[in-house]
């Protein structure tokens, strides 16, 4: 996040930096909602974040965890696979994918 903030401050007119910062904030909000026991609301935040930054492997992992909790293992699998495509070394996505069987 700090690198994005510096980039945004250096070039505030570049929409990509603004979008990624907003996506980061939405992801954090979604994680808090999920931890508080509101997976449906969390998913709404995470999907909104994904619209702003579809290349964030953490978002795809979070969506996978959330959708699996909501009973949609197929969507969870797709999310974990996308996270691994974006960041093959992400252990959390790999572990969550393996737990789906």
C-alpha positions as CSV (number, residue, x, y, z in Angstrom):
1,X,0.0,0.0,0.0
2,X,2.8,2.5,0.8
3,X,4.2,2.2,-2.6
4,X,0.8,2.9,-4.2
5,X,0.4,6.0,-2.0
6,X,3.8,7.3,-3.0
7,X,3.0,6.6,-6.7
8,X,-0.4,8.3,-6.3
9,X,1.2,11.4,-4.6
10,X,3.8,11.6,-7.3
11,X,1.3,11.3,-10.1
12,X,-2.2,12.0,-8.7
13,X,-3.8,12.2,-12.2
14,X,-3.1,8.6,-13.0
15,X,-6.4,6.8,-12.4
16,X,-4.8,3.3,-12.0
17,X,-3.1,4.4,-8.7
18,X,-6.4,5.9,-7.4
19,X,-8.3,2.7,-8.3
20,X,-5.7,0.4,-6.7
21,X,-5.7,2.5,-3.5
22,X,-9.5,2.4,-3.4
23,X,-9.5,-1.4,-4.1
24,X,-7.1,-1.9,-1.3
25,X,-9.3,0.0,1.1
26,X,-12.4,-2.0,0.0
27,X,-10.5,-5.3,0.4
28,X,-9.6,-4.3,4.0
29,X,-13.2,-3.4,4.6
30,X,-14.3,-6.7,3.1
31,X,-11.9,-8.6,5.3
32,X,-13.2,-6.9,8.4
33,X,-16.8,-7.7,7.5
34,X,-15.9,-11.3,6.9
35,X,-14.1,-11.6,10.2
36,X,-17.1,-10.0,11.9
37,X,-19.4,-12.7,10.5
38,X,-20.9,-10.9,7.5
39,X,-19.7,-12.9,4.5
40,X,-22.4,-11.7,2.1
41,X,-21.6,-8.0,2.8
42,X,-17.9,-8.8,2.6
43,X,-18.3,-10.4,-0.8
44,X,-20.0,-7.3,-2.1
45,X,-17.0,-5.2,-1.0
46,X,-14.5,-7.6,-2.4
47,X,-16.3,-7.8,-5.8
48,X,-16.3,-4.0,-5.9
49,X,-12.6,-4.0,-5.2
50,X,-12.1,-6.5,-7.9
51,X,-13.8,-4.2,-10.4
52,X,-11.1,-1.6,-9.6
53,X,-8.1,-4.0,-9.5
54,X,-8.7,-7.3,-11.1
55,X,-5.0,-8.2,-10.9
56,X,-4.7,-8.4,-7.1
57,X,-4.1,-12.0,-6.1
58,X,-5.1,-11.2,-2.5
59,X,-8.5,-10.1,-3.7
60,X,-9.0,-13.4,-5.6
61,X,-7.9,-15.4,-2.5
62,X,-10.2,-13.4,-0.3
63,X,-13.1,-14.0,-2.7
64,X,-12.3,-17.7,-2.8
65,X,-12.4,-18.0,1.0
66,X,-15.6,-16.0,1.2
67,X,-17.4,-17.9,-1.6
68,X,-16.3,-21.2,-0.1
69,X,-17.8,-20.1,3.3
70,X,-21.0,-19.3,1.4
71,X,-21.1,-22.8,-0.1
72,X,-19.9,-22.0,-3.6
73,X,-16.9,-24.3,-4.0
74,X,-16.8,-23.9,-7.8
75,X,-16.4,-20.1,-7.6
76,X,-13.9,-20.5,-4.7
77,X,-11.8,-22.9,-6.9
78,X,-11.9,-20.4,-9.8
79,X,-10.8,-17.6,-7.5
80,X,-7.9,-19.6,-6.0
81,X,-6.7,-20.6,-9.4
82,X,-6.8,-17.0,-10.6
83,X,-4.8,-15.9,-7.5
84,X,-2.2,-18.6,-8.3
85,X,-2.0,-17.5,-12.0
86,X,-1.3,-13.9,-10.8
87,X,1.1,-14.9,-8.0
88,X,2.2,-18.6,-8.3
89,X,4.1,-18.4,-5.0
90,X,1.0,-17.5,-2.9
91,X,0.9,-20.3,-0.4
92,X,-2.5,-19.3,1.0
93,X,-4.2,-19.6,-2.3
94,X,-2.5,-23.0,-2.9
95,X,-3.5,-24.3,0.6
96,X,-7.1,-23.1,0.2
97,X,-7.3,-24.8,-3.2
98,X,-6.0,-28.0,-1.8
99,X,-8.5,-27.9,1.0
100,X,-11.3,-28.0,-1.5
101,X,-10.3,-31.5,-2.5
